[in-house]
Amino acid sequence: MTPIEKARLCLTTILERKAIDPILLHVENLTTVADYFLITGGNSTRQVQAIARHLRKTLKEQAPLYGIEGEQEAQWVLLDYGEVVIHIFYQPIREFYDLEGLWVEAPEVSLEM
């Protein structure tokens, strides 16, 4: 699976749990951490946890999960799938940290499938 295919699979999966305003950023030329950042939000910590769990369950057989942080508190959950790093925020926390603004130089990938 190519990095963009993995990113689009992650996008499809989070949308199944009604993730809020997903943004896919191509960060390959800006960092060595990942090729893509997928940033999204949830209306509650429970929704953030549901999105993260659904993502882990759906991708279990298709892509290795290298790390997960923040799932217990569910304010900001980070899932590391290698080339794709997913940031799932409780919406007020997303607005506070403004990762989209921090990575403003990263091209936004169209979410059209």
PELIN-V445142 format. One record per residue. N is the residue number from 1. RES is the residue in three letters. OMEGA is omega in radians with two decimals (999 if undefined). Layout:
((N,RES,OMEGA) (N,RES,OMEGA))
//
This chain:
((1,MET,3.11) (2,THR,3.12) (3,PRO,-3.13) (4,ILE,3.08) (5,GLU,3.10) (6,LYS,3.13) (7,ALA,3.14) (8,ARG,3.06) (9,LEU,3.09) (10,CYS,3.12) (11,LEU,3.12) (12,THR,-3.09) (13,THR,-3.13) (14,ILE,3.12) (15,LEU,3.08) (16,GLU,3.09) (17,ARG,3.04) (18,LYS,3.06) (19,ALA,-3.06) (20,ILE,3.01) (21,ASP,3.11) (22,PRO,3.09) (23,ILE,3.11) (24,LEU,-3.12) (25,LEU,3.08) (26,HIS,-3.03) (27,VAL,-3.05) (28,GLU,-3.11) (29,ASN,-3.09) (30,LEU,-3.10) (31,THR,3.06) (32,THR,-3.09) (33,VAL,-3.06) (34,ALA,3.03) (35,ASP,-3.09) (36,TYR,2.93) (37,PHE,3.02) (38,LEU,-3.07) (39,ILE,3.14) (40,THR,-3.13) (41,GLY,3.06) (42,GLY,-3.11) (43,ASN,3.14) (44,SER,3.09) (45,THR,3.09) (46,ARG,3.10) (47,GLN,3.10) (48,VAL,3.10) (49,GLN,3.14) (50,ALA,3.11) (51,ILE,-3.12) (52,ALA,-3.14) (53,ARG,3.13) (54,HIS,3.11) (55,LEU,3.13) (56,ARG,-3.10) (57,LYS,-3.08) (58,THR,-3.07) (59,LEU,-3.06) (60,LYS,-3.09) (61,GLU,-2.99) (62,GLN,-3.09) (63,ALA,3.13) (64,PRO,3.06) (65,LEU,-3.09) (66,TYR,3.13) (67,GLY,3.08) (68,ILE,3.13) (69,GLU,2.96) (70,GLY,-3.06) (71,GLU,-3.11) (72,GLN,-3.11) (73,GLU,3.07) (74,ALA,2.99) (75,GLN,3.12) (76,TRP,3.13) (77,VAL,3.11) (78,LEU,3.08) (79,LEU,-3.09) (80,ASP,3.07) (81,TYR,3.12) (82,GLY,-3.11) (83,GLU,-3.11) (84,VAL,3.06) (85,VAL,-3.10) (86,ILE,3.08) (87,HIS,3.11) (88,ILE,-3.06) (89,PHE,2.78) (90,TYR,-2.89) (91,GLN,3.12) (92,PRO,3.11) (93,ILE,3.08) (94,ARG,3.14) (95,GLU,-3.14) (96,PHE,-3.07) (97,TYR,3.04) (98,ASP,3.10) (99,LEU,3.11) (100,GLU,3.09) (101,GLY,3.12) (102,LEU,-3.12) (103,TRP,-3.07) (104,VAL,3.14) (105,GLU,-3.13) (106,ALA,3.09) (107,PRO,3.08) (108,GLU,-3.14) (109,VAL,3.12) (110,SER,-3.14) (111,LEU,3.09) (112,GLU,-3.12) (113,MET,999))
//
